[in-house]
Amino acid sequence: MFISQRLVKVIEENAEELSARWIKDVLSRPETKTYKTLDPEALRKRIQLVYSQLSQWISQETEKEKVAAYYTAMGAQRHKEGFAISEVVYALILARRHIWLQVLSSGMLDTALQLNQALELDNRVVLYFDRAIHYTCVGYEKG
């Protein structure tokens, strides 16, 4: 199994812990103040869905249209909930950041090859979140 696949497995297996860290982070930042108005359980479910299905989301087989549909709908929903688009984008950036922090803390990056594979994974994650941010904004504008 490639290191990138093992890292994705680590992320998915630790989705609950990652979610808890993201929630703590998003609730403590002034840039994401509206998130404090949401039920913590609803927040947990939202972010855990992203983390627990990361391999599916970043798979090259996953059609862009699936990502587009999910995040366009999410953007429209956040608009209806009264979020500023800057808050939603920042929350997505934090979600991506916590994935990379998990990768760095995994202890699996001992060789240059492993680091290179981790960077390859990071590129796929960044592309996914770039698309997520774009389609969230599209949905928000239509909201």
N, CA, C and O atoms as a GROMACS GRO file, in nm:
protein
  572
    1MET      N    1   0.085  -0.119   0.000
    1MET     CA    2   0.000   0.000   0.000
    1MET      C    3   0.089   0.124   0.000
    1MET      O    4   0.181   0.136   0.081
    2PHE      N    5   0.062   0.217  -0.090
    2PHE     CA    6   0.137   0.341  -0.097
    2PHE      C    7   0.116   0.422   0.030
    2PHE      O    8   0.013   0.411   0.097
    3ILE      N    9   0.215   0.504   0.062
    3ILE     CA   10   0.206   0.589   0.181
    3ILE      C   11   0.085   0.680   0.173
    3ILE      O   12   0.020   0.706   0.274
    4SER      N   13   0.054   0.730   0.052
    4SER     CA   14  -0.061   0.821   0.040
    4SER      C   15  -0.190   0.748   0.076
    4SER      O   16  -0.278   0.807   0.139
    5GLN      N   17  -0.202   0.621   0.038
    5GLN     CA   18  -0.320   0.543   0.075
    5GLN      C   19  -0.324   0.518   0.225
    5GLN      O   20  -0.430   0.524   0.287
    6ARG      N   21  -0.208   0.490   0.283
    6ARG     CA   22  -0.202   0.468   0.428
    6ARG      C   23  -0.237   0.596   0.503
    6ARG      O   24  -0.305   0.592   0.605
    7LEU      N   25  -0.190   0.710   0.452
    7LEU     CA   26  -0.220   0.837   0.517
    7LEU      C   27  -0.369   0.869   0.510
    7LEU      O   28  -0.427   0.916   0.607
    8VAL      N   29  -0.430   0.843   0.395
    8VAL     CA   30  -0.575   0.864   0.382
    8VAL      C   31  -0.649   0.774   0.481
    8VAL      O   32  -0.746   0.817   0.543
    9LYS      N   33  -0.603   0.652   0.494
    9LYS     CA   34  -0.665   0.558   0.589
    9LYS      C   35  -0.653   0.612   0.732
    9LYS      O   36  -0.747   0.605   0.811
   10VAL      N   37  -0.535   0.666   0.765
   10VAL     CA   38  -0.514   0.725   0.898
   10VAL      C   39  -0.610   0.840   0.920
   10VAL      O   40  -0.669   0.854   1.027
   11ILE      N   41  -0.626   0.924   0.818
   11ILE     CA   42  -0.718   1.039   0.828
   11ILE      C   43  -0.861   0.991   0.848
   11ILE      O   44  -0.931   1.040   0.936
   12GLU      N   45  -0.903   0.895   0.768
   12GLU     CA   46  -1.040   0.844   0.780
   12GLU      C   47  -1.063   0.776   0.914
   12GLU      O   48  -1.170   0.791   0.974
   13GLU      N   49  -0.965   0.700   0.960
   13GLU     CA   50  -0.978   0.631   1.089
   13GLU      C   51  -0.980   0.728   1.206
   13GLU      O   52  -1.035   0.698   1.312
   14ASN      N   53  -0.921   0.846   1.187
   14ASN     CA   54  -0.917   0.947   1.292
   14ASN      C   55  -1.013   1.061   1.264
   14ASN      O   56  -0.994   1.172   1.314
   15ALA      N   57  -1.116   1.035   1.185
   15ALA     CA   58  -1.212   1.140   1.145
   15ALA      C   59  -1.277   1.205   1.265
   15ALA      O   60  -1.300   1.326   1.265
   16GLU      N   61  -1.307   1.127   1.367
   16GLU     CA   62  -1.372   1.183   1.485
   16GLU      C   63  -1.280   1.280   1.558
   16GLU      O   64  -1.321   1.389   1.597
   17GLU      N   65  -1.155   1.239   1.577
   17GLU     CA   66  -1.056   1.324   1.644
   17GLU      C   67  -1.028   1.450   1.561
   17GLU      O   68  -1.020   1.560   1.615
   18LEU      N   69  -1.012   1.433   1.430
   18LEU     CA   70  -0.991   1.547   1.341
   18LEU      C   71  -1.110   1.642   1.349
   18LEU      O   72  -1.092   1.764   1.353
   19SER      N   73  -1.229   1.587   1.350
   19SER     CA   74  -1.350   1.668   1.358
   19SER      C   75  -1.352   1.749   1.486
   19SER      O   76  -1.386   1.868   1.485
   20ALA      N   77  -1.318   1.685   1.596
   20ALA     CA   78  -1.317   1.754   1.725
   20ALA      C   79  -1.217   1.870   1.725
   20ALA      O   80  -1.246   1.978   1.776
   21ARG      N   81  -1.099   1.847   1.665
   21ARG     CA   82  -0.998   1.954   1.658
   21ARG      C   83  -1.046   2.068   1.569
   21ARG      O   84  -1.024   2.185   1.601
   22TRP      N   85  -1.110   2.034   1.457
   22TRP     CA   86  -1.161   2.136   1.366
   22TRP      C   87  -1.270   2.218   1.434
   22TRP      O   88  -1.271   2.341   1.424
   23ILE      N   89  -1.360   2.151   1.505
   23ILE     CA   90  -1.468   2.222   1.575
   23ILE      C   91  -1.411   2.318   1.678
   23ILE      O   92  -1.452   2.433   1.686
   24LYS      N   93  -1.316   2.270   1.756
   24LYS     CA   94  -1.253   2.356   1.857
   24LYS      C   95  -1.190   2.478   1.790
   24LYS      O   96  -1.202   2.590   1.840
   25ASP      N   97  -1.123   2.455   1.680
   25ASP     CA   98  -1.057   2.563   1.607
   25ASP      C   99  -1.158   2.660   1.548
   25ASP      O  100  -1.145   2.782   1.566
   26VAL      N  101  -1.258   2.609   1.480
   26VAL     CA  102  -1.355   2.696   1.412
   26VAL      C  103  -1.439   2.776   1.514
   26VAL      O  104  -1.479   2.889   1.485
   27LEU      N  105  -1.464   2.718   1.630
   27LEU     CA  106  -1.543   2.788   1.732
   27LEU      C  107  -1.462   2.892   1.808
   27LEU      O  108  -1.518   2.980   1.874
   28SER      N  109  -1.330   2.883   1.799
   28SER     CA  110  -1.246   2.976   1.875
   28SER      C  111  -1.198   3.096   1.792
   28SER      O  112  -1.136   3.188   1.846
   29ARG      N  113  -1.225   3.095   1.665
   29ARG     CA  114  -1.171   3.200   1.578
   29ARG      C  115  -1.273   3.309   1.548
   29ARG      O  116  -1.390   3.280   1.524
   30PRO      N  117  -1.228   3.434   1.550
   30PRO     CA  118  -1.320   3.543   1.517
   30PRO      C  119  -1.361   3.540   1.368
   30PRO      O  120  -1.465   3.595   1.332
   31GLU      N  121  -1.279   3.478   1.285
   31GLU     CA  122  -1.310   3.471   1.141
   31GLU      C  123  -1.428   3.379   1.110
   31GLU      O  124  -1.482   3.382   1.000
   32THR      N  125  -1.466   3.297   1.208
   32THR     CA  126  -1.574   3.200   1.186
   32THR      C  127  -1.680   3.210   1.297
   32THR      O  128  -1.728   3.108   1.347
   33LYS      N  129  -1.713   3.332   1.335
   33LYS     CA  130  -1.799   3.354   1.451
   33LYS      C  131  -1.941   3.298   1.436
   33LYS      O  132  -2.001   3.258   1.536
   34THR      N  133  -1.994   3.292   1.316
   34THR     CA  134  -2.131   3.242   1.298
   34THR      C  135  -2.141   3.093   1.329
   34THR      O  136  -2.248   3.044   1.364
   35TYR      N  137  -2.030   3.021   1.317
   35TYR     CA  138  -2.030   2.878   1.348
   35TYR      C  139  -2.067   2.852   1.494
   35TYR      O  140  -2.114   2.744   1.529
   36LYS      N  141  -2.046   2.953   1.580
   36LYS     CA  142  -2.082   2.939   1.722
   36LYS      C  143  -2.232   2.929   1.742
   36LYS      O  144  -2.278   2.884   1.847
   37THR      N  145  -2.310   2.970   1.642
   37THR     CA  146  -2.456   2.966   1.655
   37THR      C  147  -2.513   2.829   1.620
   37THR      O  148  -2.631   2.803   1.645
   38LEU      N  149  -2.431   2.742   1.562
   38LEU     CA  150  -2.479   2.610   1.522
   38LEU      C  151  -2.467   2.510   1.635
   38LEU      O  152  -2.382   2.523   1.723
   39ASP      N  153  -2.551   2.412   1.631
   39ASP     CA  154  -2.545   2.301   1.725
   39ASP      C  155  -2.414   2.225   1.703
   39ASP      O  156  -2.383   2.188   1.590
   40PRO      N  157  -2.336   2.202   1.809
   40PRO     CA  158  -2.208   2.132   1.794
   40PRO      C  159  -2.221   1.995   1.728
   40PRO      O  160  -2.132   1.952   1.656
   41GLU      N  161  -2.330   1.926   1.753
   41GLU     CA  162  -2.350   1.794   1.692
   41GLU      C  163  -2.370   1.807   1.541
   41GLU      O  164  -2.320   1.724   1.464
   42ALA      N  165  -2.440   1.910   1.498
   42ALA     CA  166  -2.458   1.934   1.354
   42ALA      C  167  -2.324   1.967   1.289
   42ALA      O  168  -2.294   1.921   1.179
   43LEU      N  169  -2.244   2.046   1.358
   43LEU     CA  170  -2.110   2.078   1.309
   43LEU      C  171  -2.026   1.951   1.295
   43LEU      O  172  -1.960   1.931   1.194
   44ARG      N  173  -2.030   1.868   1.396
   44ARG     CA  174  -1.952   1.744   1.396
   44ARG      C  175  -1.991   1.657   1.277
   44ARG      O  176  -1.904   1.604   1.208
   45LYS      N  177  -2.120   1.643   1.254
   45LYS     CA  178  -2.165   1.560   1.142
   45LYS      C  179  -2.119   1.615   1.008
   45LYS      O  180  -2.080   1.540   0.919
   46ARG      N  181  -2.124   1.747   0.995
   46ARG     CA  182  -2.084   1.810   0.869
   46ARG      C  183  -1.938   1.784   0.836
   46ARG      O  184  -1.905   1.744   0.724
   47ILE      N  185  -1.851   1.808   0.932
   47ILE     CA  186  -1.708   1.795   0.904
   47ILE      C  187  -1.665   1.649   0.903
   47ILE      O  188  -1.575   1.612   0.827
   48GLN      N  189  -1.727   1.567   0.985
   48GLN     CA  190  -1.689   1.426   0.988
   48GLN      C  191  -1.720   1.358   0.855
   48GLN      O  192  -1.649   1.266   0.815
   49LEU      N  193  -1.824   1.402   0.787
   49LEU     CA  194  -1.857   1.348   0.656
   49LEU      C  195  -1.741   1.371   0.560
   49LEU      O  196  -1.706   1.281   0.482
   50VAL      N  197  -1.681   1.487   0.564
   50VAL     CA  198  -1.568   1.518   0.476
   50VAL      C  199  -1.448   1.430   0.512
   50VAL      O  200  -1.388   1.369   0.424
   51TYR      N  201  -1.414   1.424   0.639
   51TYR     CA  202  -1.295   1.349   0.681
   51TYR      C  203  -1.312   1.198   0.664
   51TYR      O  204  -1.218   1.130   0.623
   52SER      N  205  -1.429   1.146   0.695
   52SER     CA  206  -1.448   1.001   0.691
   52SER      C  207  -1.457   0.947   0.549
   52SER      O  208  -1.440   0.827   0.527
   53GLN      N  209  -1.483   1.034   0.453
   53GLN     CA  210  -1.494   0.989   0.314
   53GLN      C  211  -1.386   1.052   0.225
   53GLN      O  212  -1.406   1.067   0.104
   54LEU      N  213  -1.275   1.089   0.285
   54LEU     CA  214  -1.171   1.160   0.212
   54LEU      C  215  -1.123   1.083   0.090
   54LEU      O  216  -1.104   1.141  -0.017
   55SER      N  217  -1.103   0.952   0.104
   55SER     CA  218  -1.051   0.875  -0.010
   55SER      C  219  -1.147   0.882  -0.128
   55SER      O  220  -1.103   0.889  -0.243
   56GLN      N  221  -1.275   0.879  -0.101
   56GLN     CA  222  -1.374   0.890  -0.208
   56GLN      C  223  -1.369   1.029  -0.270
   56GLN      O  224  -1.371   1.042  -0.393
   57TRP      N  225  -1.364   1.132  -0.187
   57TRP     CA  226  -1.365   1.269  -0.237
   57TRP      C  227  -1.244   1.302  -0.324
   57TRP      O  228  -1.258   1.369  -0.426
   58ILE      N  229  -1.126   1.254  -0.286
   58ILE     CA  230  -1.005   1.290  -0.360
   58ILE      C  231  -0.968   1.189  -0.467
   58ILE      O  232  -0.869   1.208  -0.538
   59SER      N  233  -1.045   1.083  -0.479
   59SER     CA  234  -1.018   0.982  -0.580
   59SER      C  235  -1.026   1.042  -0.719
   59SER      O  236  -1.110   1.127  -0.747
   60GLN      N  237  -0.936   0.997  -0.806
   60GLN     CA  238  -0.939   1.046  -0.943
   60GLN      C  239  -1.062   0.996  -1.018
   60GLN      O  240  -1.097   1.049  -1.123
   61GLU      N  241  -1.127   0.893  -0.963
   61GLU     CA  242  -1.249   0.842  -1.025
   61GLU      C  243  -1.372   0.924  -0.988
   61GLU      O  244  -1.474   0.919  -1.057
   62THR      N  245  -1.363   1.000  -0.880
   62THR     CA  246  -1.476   1.082  -0.838
   62THR      C  247  -1.496   1.195  -0.938
   62THR      O  248  -1.405   1.272  -0.967
   63GLU      N  249  -1.614   1.201  -0.990
   63GLU     CA  250  -1.644   1.302  -1.091
   63GLU      C  251  -1.652   1.440  -1.028
   63GLU      O  252  -1.702   1.456  -0.916
   64LYS      N  253  -1.600   1.538  -1.101
   64LYS     CA  254  -1.604   1.676  -1.052
   64LYS      C  255  -1.748   1.719  -1.026
   64LYS      O  256  -1.773   1.802  -0.938
   65GLU      N  257  -1.841   1.664  -1.102
   65GLU     CA  258  -1.981   1.702  -1.087
   65GLU      C  259  -2.036   1.664  -0.949
   65GLU      O  260  -2.122   1.733  -0.895
   66LYS      N  261  -1.985   1.554  -0.892
   66LYS     CA  262  -2.028   1.514  -0.758
   66LYS      C  263  -1.984   1.617  -0.654
   66LYS      O  264  -2.061   1.658  -0.568
   67VAL      N  265  -1.858   1.658  -0.666
   67VAL     CA  266  -1.804   1.759  -0.576
   67VAL      C  267  -1.880   1.890  -0.596
   67VAL      O  268  -1.918   1.958  -0.500
   68ALA      N  269  -1.902   1.925  -0.724
   68ALA     CA  270  -1.974   2.048  -0.756
   68ALA      C  271  -2.114   2.048  -0.695
   68ALA      O  272  -2.155   2.146  -0.634
   69ALA      N  273  -2.187   1.939  -0.711
   69ALA     CA  274  -2.324   1.932  -0.660
   69ALA      C  275  -2.326   1.944  -0.508
   69ALA      O  276  -2.408   2.017  -0.453
   70TYR      N  277  -2.238   1.872  -0.440
   70TYR     CA  278  -2.235   1.873  -0.294
   70TYR      C  279  -2.205   2.013  -0.241
   70TYR      O  280  -2.276   2.064  -0.154
   71TYR      N  281  -2.101   2.075  -0.294
   71TYR     CA  282  -2.058   2.204  -0.240
   71TYR      C  283  -2.142   2.321  -0.290
   71TYR      O  284  -2.153   2.422  -0.221
   72THR      N  285  -2.202   2.309  -0.406
   72THR     CA  286  -2.295   2.413  -0.450
   72THR      C  287  -2.415   2.416  -0.357
   72THR      O  288  -2.461   2.522  -0.316
   73ALA      N  289  -2.465   2.297  -0.324
   73ALA     CA  290  -2.577   2.288  -0.229
   73ALA      C  291  -2.536   2.339  -0.092
   73ALA      O  292  -2.613   2.408  -0.025
   74MET      N  293  -2.415   2.304  -0.049
   74MET     CA  294  -2.368   2.350   0.081
   74MET      C  295  -2.358   2.502   0.085
   74MET      O  296  -2.397   2.565   0.183
   75GLY      N  297  -2.304   2.562  -0.023
   75GLY     CA  298  -2.292   2.707  -0.029
   75GLY      C  299  -2.427   2.776  -0.019
   75GLY      O  300  -2.442   2.875   0.052
   76ALA      N  301  -2.526   2.721  -0.091
   76ALA     CA  302  -2.662   2.777  -0.085
   76ALA      C  303  -2.718   2.765   0.056
   76ALA      O  304  -2.784   2.857   0.106
   77GLN      N  305  -2.693   2.651   0.121
   77GLN     CA  306  -2.742   2.628   0.258
   77GLN      C  307  -2.678   2.727   0.355
   77GLN      O  308  -2.747   2.783   0.440
   78ARG      N  309  -2.546   2.748   0.344
   78ARG     CA  310  -2.478   2.842   0.434
   78ARG      C  311  -2.531   2.984   0.413
   78ARG      O  312  -2.542   3.061   0.508
   79HIS      N  313  -2.564   3.018   0.290
   79HIS     CA  314  -2.622   3.150   0.261
   79HIS      C  315  -2.755   3.164   0.335
   79HIS      O  316  -2.781   3.266   0.397
   80LYS      N  317  -2.838   3.060   0.327
   80LYS     CA  318  -2.968   3.062   0.395
   80LYS      C  319  -2.953   3.067   0.546
   80LYS      O  320  -3.036   3.124   0.616
   81GLU      N  321  -2.845   3.008   0.597
   81GLU     CA  322  -2.820   3.006   0.741
   81GLU      C  323  -2.761   3.138   0.791
   81GLU      O  324  -2.747   3.158   0.912
   82GLY      N  325  -2.727   3.229   0.700
   82GLY     CA  326  -2.678   3.360   0.740
   82GLY      C  327  -2.528   3.373   0.756
   82GLY      O  328  -2.481   3.470   0.816
   83PHE      N  329  -2.453   3.279   0.705
   83PHE     CA  330  -2.308   3.287   0.712
   83PHE      C  331  -2.254   3.387   0.610
   83PHE      O  332  -2.311   3.402   0.502
   84ALA      N  333  -2.147   3.453   0.644
   84ALA     CA  334  -2.073   3.530   0.544
   84ALA      C  335  -1.990   3.431   0.464
   84ALA      O  336  -1.941   3.332   0.519
   85ILE      N  337  -1.973   3.456   0.336
   85ILE     CA  338  -1.896   3.363   0.253
   85ILE      C  339  -1.752   3.352   0.303
   85ILE      O  340  -1.691   3.246   0.292
   86SER      N  341  -1.698   3.459   0.357
   86SER     CA  342  -1.560   3.455   0.410
   86SER      C  343  -1.548   3.353   0.523
   86SER      O  344  -1.446   3.287   0.536
   87GLU      N  345  -1.652   3.341   0.605
   87GLU     CA  346  -1.650   3.243   0.714
   87GLU      C  347  -1.650   3.100   0.661
   87GLU      O  348  -1.578   3.014   0.711
   88VAL      N  349  -1.732   3.077   0.562
   88VAL     CA  350  -1.744   2.943   0.504
   88VAL      C  351  -1.612   2.902   0.439
   88VAL      O  352  -1.566   2.789   0.457
   89VAL      N  353  -1.553   2.993   0.364
   89VAL     CA  354  -1.426   2.964   0.299
   89VAL      C  355  -1.318   2.939   0.404
   89VAL      O  356  -1.238   2.848   0.389
   90TYR      N  357  -1.316   3.019   0.508
   90TYR     CA  358  -1.216   3.001   0.613
   90TYR      C  359  -1.232   2.866   0.683
   90TYR      O  360  -1.133   2.801   0.717
   91ALA      N  361  -1.355   2.826   0.705
   91ALA     CA  362  -1.380   2.695   0.767
   91ALA      C  363  -1.329   2.582   0.679
   91ALA      O  364  -1.275   2.483   0.730
   92LEU      N  365  -1.345   2.594   0.549
   92LEU     CA  366  -1.291   2.494   0.456
   92LEU      C  367  -1.139   2.493   0.457
   92LEU      O  368  -1.076   2.387   0.451
   93ILE      N  369  -1.080   2.611   0.466
   93ILE     CA  370  -0.934   2.620   0.474
   93ILE      C  371  -0.885   2.551   0.602
   93ILE      O  372  -0.784   2.480   0.599
   94LEU      N  373  -0.955   2.572   0.711
   94LEU     CA  374  -0.918   2.506   0.837
   94LEU      C  375  -0.931   2.354   0.826
   94LEU      O  376  -0.849   2.280   0.880
   95ALA      N  377  -1.034   2.308   0.758
   95ALA     CA  378  -1.052   2.163   0.739
   95ALA      C  379  -0.933   2.105   0.664
   95ALA      O  380  -0.881   2.000   0.701
   96ARG      N  381  -0.891   2.173   0.560
   96ARG     CA  382  -0.775   2.128   0.482
   96ARG      C  383  -0.649   2.132   0.568
   96ARG      O  384  -0.568   2.039   0.563
   97ARG      N  385  -0.632   2.236   0.646
   97ARG     CA  386  -0.514   2.250   0.732
   97ARG      C  387  -0.504   2.137   0.833
   97ARG      O  388  -0.396   2.085   0.859
   98HIS      N  389  -0.617   2.099   0.890
   98HIS     CA  390  -0.615   1.991   0.989
   98HIS      C  391  -0.580   1.857   0.926
   98HIS      O  392  -0.524   1.771   0.993
   99ILE      N  393  -0.612   1.838   0.800
   99ILE     CA  394  -0.570   1.715   0.731
   99ILE      C  395  -0.418   1.712   0.723
   99ILE      O  396  -0.356   1.610   0.755
  100TRP      N  397  -0.358   1.822   0.681
  100TRP     CA  398  -0.212   1.825   0.668
  100TRP      C  399  -0.144   1.810   0.804
  100TRP      O  400  -0.042   1.742   0.814
  101LEU      N  401  -0.199   1.872   0.907
  101LEU     CA  402  -0.141   1.854   1.042
  101LEU      C  403  -0.147   1.708   1.085
  101LEU      O  404  -0.055   1.658   1.150
  102GLN      N  405  -0.255   1.638   1.049
  102GLN     CA  406  -0.266   1.496   1.080
  102GLN      C  407  -0.160   1.416   1.005
  102GLN      O  408  -0.098   1.326   1.061
  103VAL      N  409  -0.138   1.450   0.878
  103VAL     CA  410  -0.035   1.382   0.798
  103VAL      C  411   0.102   1.402   0.862
  103VAL      O  412   0.179   1.307   0.877
  104LEU      N  413   0.132   1.525   0.900
  104LEU     CA  414   0.263   1.554   0.961
  104LEU      C  415   0.283   1.481   1.093
  104LEU      O  416   0.394   1.441   1.125
  105SER      N  417   0.175   1.463   1.168
  105SER     CA  418   0.188   1.398   1.299
  105SER      C  419   0.176   1.246   1.291
  105SER      O  420   0.183   1.177   1.394
  106SER      N  421   0.158   1.193   1.172
  106SER     CA  422   0.136   1.048   1.157
  106SER      C  423   0.260   0.965   1.184
  106SER      O  424   0.250   0.846   1.215
  107GLY      N  425   0.378   1.027   1.174
  107GLY     CA  426   0.501   0.952   1.195
  107GLY      C  427   0.537   0.862   1.078
  107GLY      O  428   0.622   0.773   1.092
  108MET      N  429   0.475   0.882   0.964
  108MET     CA  430   0.500   0.796   0.848
  108MET      C  431   0.584   0.863   0.741
  108MET      O  432   0.591   0.812   0.629
  109LEU      N  433   0.648   0.973   0.771
  109LEU     CA  434   0.722   1.046   0.669
  109LEU      C  435   0.872   1.041   0.699
  109LEU      O  436   0.936   1.144   0.722
  110ASP      N  437   0.926   0.919   0.697
  110ASP     CA  438   1.066   0.900   0.734
  110ASP      C  439   1.163   0.910   0.618
  110ASP      O  440   1.280   0.942   0.638
  111THR      N  441   1.116   0.883   0.498
  111THR     CA  442   1.206   0.882   0.384
  111THR      C  443   1.164   0.989   0.282
  111THR      O  444   1.054   1.043   0.287
  112ALA      N  445   1.256   1.017   0.191
  112ALA     CA  446   1.226   1.115   0.085
  112ALA      C  447   1.110   1.065  -0.001
  112ALA      O  448   1.026   1.145  -0.044
  113LEU      N  449   1.105   0.935  -0.027
  113LEU     CA  450   0.996   0.879  -0.107
  113LEU      C  451   0.862   0.897  -0.035
  113LEU      O  452   0.764   0.935  -0.098
  114GLN      N  453   0.858   0.870   0.094
  114GLN     CA  454   0.735   0.887   0.170
  114GLN      C  455   0.692   1.034   0.172
  114GLN      O  456   0.573   1.064   0.160
  115LEU      N  457   0.786   1.123   0.188
  115LEU     CA  458   0.754   1.266   0.186
  115LEU      C  459   0.700   1.306   0.050
  115LEU      O  460   0.603   1.383   0.041
  116ASN      N  461   0.761   1.255  -0.056
  116ASN     CA  462   0.714   1.285  -0.191
  116ASN      C  463   0.571   1.235  -0.211
  116ASN      O  464   0.488   1.304  -0.270
  117GLN      N  465   0.542   1.115  -0.163
  117GLN     CA  466   0.406   1.060  -0.175
  117GLN      C  467   0.307   1.140  -0.091
  117GLN      O  468   0.192   1.159  -0.131
  118ALA      N  469   0.351   1.188   0.024
  118ALA     CA  470   0.265   1.272   0.108
  118ALA      C  471   0.235   1.404   0.037
  118ALA      O  472   0.123   1.454   0.045
  119LEU      N  473   0.334   1.459  -0.031
  119LEU     CA  474   0.312   1.582  -0.106
  119LEU      C  475   0.217   1.559  -0.222
  119LEU      O  476   0.138   1.647  -0.257
  120GLU      N  477   0.226   1.442  -0.282
  120GLU     CA  478   0.132   1.406  -0.389
  120GLU      C  479  -0.010   1.400  -0.334
  120GLU      O  480  -0.104   1.449  -0.397
  121LEU      N  481  -0.025   1.341  -0.217
  121LEU     CA  482  -0.156   1.338  -0.150
  121LEU      C  483  -0.202   1.481  -0.121
  121LEU      O  484  -0.318   1.515  -0.145
  122ASP      N  485  -0.112   1.563  -0.070
  122ASP     CA  486  -0.146   1.702  -0.040
  122ASP      C  487  -0.195   1.775  -0.165
  122ASP      O  488  -0.290   1.853  -0.158
  123ASN      N  489  -0.131   1.750  -0.278
  123ASN     CA  490  -0.176   1.813  -0.402
  123ASN      C  491  -0.318   1.772  -0.437
  123ASN      O  492  -0.397   1.855  -0.482
  124ARG      N  493  -0.353   1.645  -0.417
  124ARG     CA  494  -0.489   1.599  -0.445
  124ARG      C  495  -0.588   1.661  -0.347
  124ARG      O  496  -0.699   1.699  -0.385
  125VAL      N  497  -0.548   1.672  -0.220
  125VAL     CA  498  -0.635   1.733  -0.119
  125VAL      C  499  -0.656   1.882  -0.149
  125VAL      O  500  -0.767   1.932  -0.139
  126VAL      N  501  -0.548   1.950  -0.187
  126VAL     CA  502  -0.559   2.092  -0.220
  126VAL      C  503  -0.652   2.112  -0.339
  126VAL      O  504  -0.736   2.202  -0.336
  127LEU      N  505  -0.638   2.030  -0.443
  127LEU     CA  506  -0.726   2.041  -0.559
  127LEU      C  507  -0.871   2.019  -0.519
  127LEU      O  508  -0.960   2.093  -0.562
  128TYR      N  509  -0.895   1.919  -0.435
  128TYR     CA  510  -1.031   1.892  -0.388
  128TYR      C  511  -1.087   2.014  -0.314
  128TYR      O  512  -1.200   2.056  -0.341
  129PHE      N  513  -1.011   2.069  -0.220
  129PHE     CA  514  -1.060   2.183  -0.143
  129PHE      C  515  -1.071   2.310  -0.228
  129PHE      O  516  -1.159   2.392  -0.205
  130ASP      N  517  -0.984   2.325  -0.326
  130ASP     CA  518  -0.999   2.439  -0.419
  130ASP      C  519  -1.134   2.429  -0.491
  130ASP      O  520  -1.206   2.528  -0.503
  131ARG      N  521  -1.166   2.310  -0.537
  131ARG     CA  522  -1.295   2.290  -0.603
  131ARG      C  523  -1.409   2.311  -0.504
  131ARG      O  524  -1.510   2.374  -0.537
  132ALA      N  525  -1.392   2.259  -0.382
  132ALA     CA  526  -1.496   2.276  -0.280
  132ALA      C  527  -1.522   2.424  -0.253
  132ALA      O  528  -1.637   2.467  -0.244
  133ILE      N  529  -1.416   2.500  -0.241
  133ILE     CA  530  -1.430   2.644  -0.215
  133ILE      C  531  -1.499   2.712  -0.333
  133ILE      O  532  -1.591   2.792  -0.314
  134HIS      N  533  -1.455   2.681  -0.453
  134HIS     CA  534  -1.516   2.743  -0.571
  134HIS      C  535  -1.666   2.713  -0.578
  134HIS      O  536  -1.747   2.804  -0.594
  135TYR      N  537  -1.702   2.586  -0.566
  135TYR     CA  538  -1.844   2.549  -0.579
  135TYR      C  539  -1.928   2.596  -0.460
  135TYR      O  540  -2.047   2.622  -0.475
  136THR      N  541  -1.866   2.607  -0.345
  136THR     CA  542  -1.936   2.665  -0.231
  136THR      C  543  -1.972   2.811  -0.261
  136THR      O  544  -2.084   2.856  -0.233
  137CYS      N  545  -1.878   2.883  -0.318
  137CYS     CA  546  -1.904   3.023  -0.355
  137CYS      C  547  -2.012   3.032  -0.463
  137CYS      O  548  -2.097   3.121  -0.457
  138VAL      N  549  -2.008   2.942  -0.560
  138VAL     CA  550  -2.110   2.941  -0.666
  138VAL      C  551  -2.248   2.920  -0.604
  138VAL      O  552  -2.343   2.992  -0.635
  139GLY      N  553  -2.258   2.820  -0.515
  139GLY     CA  554  -2.386   2.793  -0.449
  139GLY      C  555  -2.431   2.908  -0.362
  139GLY      O  556  -2.549   2.943  -0.357
  140TYR      N  557  -2.335   2.967  -0.292
  140TYR     CA  558  -2.366   3.082  -0.206
  140TYR      C  559  -2.423   3.197  -0.287
  140TYR      O  560  -2.521   3.260  -0.246
  141GLU      N  561  -2.361   3.225  -0.401
  141GLU     CA  562  -2.408   3.335  -0.486
  141GLU      C  563  -2.548   3.310  -0.541
  141GLU      O  564  -2.626   3.402  -0.562
  142LYS      N  565  -2.578   3.182  -0.566
  142LYS     CA  566  -2.711   3.147  -0.616
  142LYS      C  567  -2.812   3.146  -0.503
  142LYS      O  568  -2.932   3.167  -0.524
  143GLY      N  569  -2.760   3.121  -0.377
  143GLY     CA  570  -2.837   3.104  -0.256
  143GLY      C  571  -2.956   3.187  -0.244
  143GLY      O  572  -3.028   3.179  -0.144
   0.00000   0.00000   0.00000
